[in-house]
Amino acid sequence: MANHKSSEKRARSSERKRQRNSNYLSSVRTAVKKYRFALNGLAAGTGEEAAKVLELLTKAQSALAKAAAKGLLHRNNAARSIARLTQAFKGLEKTGNAASATSKPKAKTATKTSAKKSGSKKSTKKPAAKSKK
């Protein structure tokens, strides 16, 4: 039990923060579970639309990233979880079950060779060191 006024206040604020963090982490876990459940439904062919699964994936990724930003999850833990969720979706995409979700046309990007030909880049070499006399 806290003995000083400041330590009592610290105990109260710590309890509030613990409850807030617990609720937020619970919502993160719920988002991930909803995505995994929908992904399993898509894999089993029970009628889950690939677009809905992709939407749930983005929500789960966002929740994990926000939890890492708030310090509730370690950033590497969140990154690993996001990578695994994405990998699971891409695995289904290869089998053809999720092909309709990612049928967006990709924008073309400039290649590195075209930038070199145009001469827009400056040379990145450092000037030669001056010798001492």
N, C-alpha and C positions, 0 to 999 in steps of 0.2 A: 504494500500500500504506500502511496506517495505521501511524503511528510511535509513538503514545502508547497507553497502556492504555485510556483512556476512548474514544479514537477507534476502537480495535479492537472494543470492546464495542458502540459505536454502529453499526459496520459489520455486526456479527453480528445485532443486533436489527433493523436496516434490512432485511437479507436475509430474516429470518423474516417480517417484516411484508409485504415484497414478495410472498413466496410465498403467504401467507395471502390477501392482496388479489387476487392472480392467480387463485387457486382460487375465491374467492367470485365474482369477475366472470365466470369461466367458467360457474359454475352459473347466474348471472343470464342470460347469453347463451343457455344451454341451455333455460331456462324460456321465454324469448321465442321461440326457434326451434320448440320443441314446440307452442306456441300457434299460431304462424303456419302450421306444417305442418297442424295440425288444422283451422285456419280455411280453408285452401285445400282440404282434403278436404271440408269442409262445403259450400263454394262449388261444388265440382265434383260434389257429390251422391254421394260414394263411401261414404256410410253413417256418417260421423262424427256423433255425436249432439250436438245443440246444448248440452245440459246439460254434456257433457264439455268442450266448447270453452269454455263460460262458466267452468267450474272452472279450466281452464288459464289463462284470462285473469286470474282473480283471483290465481293463483299468480305469474304474470308481473308483475302490478302490485305485489304484495307484495314480490317480490324486488327490483324496481327502486326501490321506496320505501325499503327497508332499505339498499340500496347507497348511496342518496343520503344517508340518515341517518348512515351510517358514513363518509361523505366519499369514497367510491370513485367516485361520479358526481356531477357538479354537479347541484344540485336542479332547475334549469331543464331540463337535459338529461333527467333522469328524468321530470319532469312532461310534457315534450314527448313522450317515448316512450310514456308511459302514455296520453296523450290520443290518440296515433295508433293504438295497439292497440285502444282502446275505440271509436274512430271506425270502424275496419275492421269490428269486430263489429256495430256499429249499422248500417253500410251493408248488411251481409247481412241484418240484421233487417228492414230496409225491403223487401228483395226477397221476404221470407217464408221464407227458408231457416232462420232462427234464431228463428222466432216461438215455438216451444215452450219455449225456454230462459227467456224472460222473461215467462212467463204468470202471475207472482205478482201477487196483487191489491195494489194500492197503497193505503196508508192515507191517509185524508183529513186534511188539515191545516186549521187555522183560518185564515181569511182576515184580511187587515189591516183590512178594513172592519168586521168583527165586533168587533175589539179597540177600534176607535175608538168604536163605538156603546156599548160597555159602560162606557166611561170609565175603564178600568183604567190607562191611560197618563197620566203627568203631562205637563204642557206642557213642551216643550223650549226655550222661549224664554228668553233671558237677561234678567235684570232690567235696567231702564234705568240707564245710567251716571249717577252723581251729578255734578251740575255744581259746579265750584269757585266759591266766592264771594269 
